Amino acid sequence: MKISVEMSYYPLKVDYIPHIKDFIRRMNTYETLSVNTNTMSTQIFGEYFEVMDALKNEIYKSFDLPHSVFVMKIINADLE
């Protein structure tokens, strides 16, 4: 099943931009996923388990930074 995810990452830290860019960079290493970024959010497209496994791994790594907030919308369709 193909899914589409729209998400925003809010590291609650003064120097937040490097953390956001690092998360996006890590998501772009997954060759089976399509990752599109704009000024408001990041969209991720791919097979359900591949997307969710990548998010599980990368959100976990981002939680090393205290007070990290993720906001996501997930739809069970390919909106790319």
ABEGO torsion letter per residue (X at the ends): XBBBBBBBBBBBBABAAAAAAAAAAAAAABAABBBBBBAABBBBBEBAAAAAAAAAAAAAAAAABBGBBBBBBBBBBBAX
